[in-house]
Amino acid sequence: MAQTIIMTKAMPLGDMVFIIVAFLLLMAILKKVAYGPLTKVLDQRADKINKDLDEASQKSQEAASLVDQRVKELAESKDQASQLIATAKKSAKEQSESMIQAANTQVTGMRQSAEEDAAQMKDDAMNTAKKDVADLSVQIASKLIQKELSADDQRALIDAYLAELVQQ
């Protein structure tokens, strides 16, 4: 009876082989149906993540390159602006100096013209005075010829003519 108890508890070898073959067959089916597509999906996901990381790195490098380019362009723009300002200042200074030179030339011309006008007016005044003195001398001489005058009469006559000149 002891043998029958042990036998009943032990699994028959045929059943054991069947269970092992069924288990291996189930594992092969699971690998084909579940594990294969699952690992394929996981591999695709890992590839996509790696690809996205590579693209992000590339985009980051491109952005850094663009930042460097923009910084260089900004520096060039600042240099150009500085050059334009310097050129404008130089041009303004040259125009200012030119205007000052023109004004000085004009003032010099006006001064010369005024001096010439003053000299002409002086010459005209001298000519007029000479003419008036000559006329006065002729009038005095004609009066003296008409009558002899004493020294007092001559002074009175000269004073009268001078008063007449002042009134004219």
Buried (B, 14 or more C-beta within 10 A) or exposed (E): EEEEEEEEEEEEEEEEEEEEEEEEEEEEEEEEEEEEEEEEEEEEEEEEEEEEEEEEEEEEEEEEEEEEEEEEEEEEEEEEEEEEEEEEEEEEEEEEEEEEEEEEEEEEEEEEEEEEEEEEEEEEEEEEEEEEEEEBEEEBEEBEEEEEBEEEEBEEBEEEBEEEEEEE
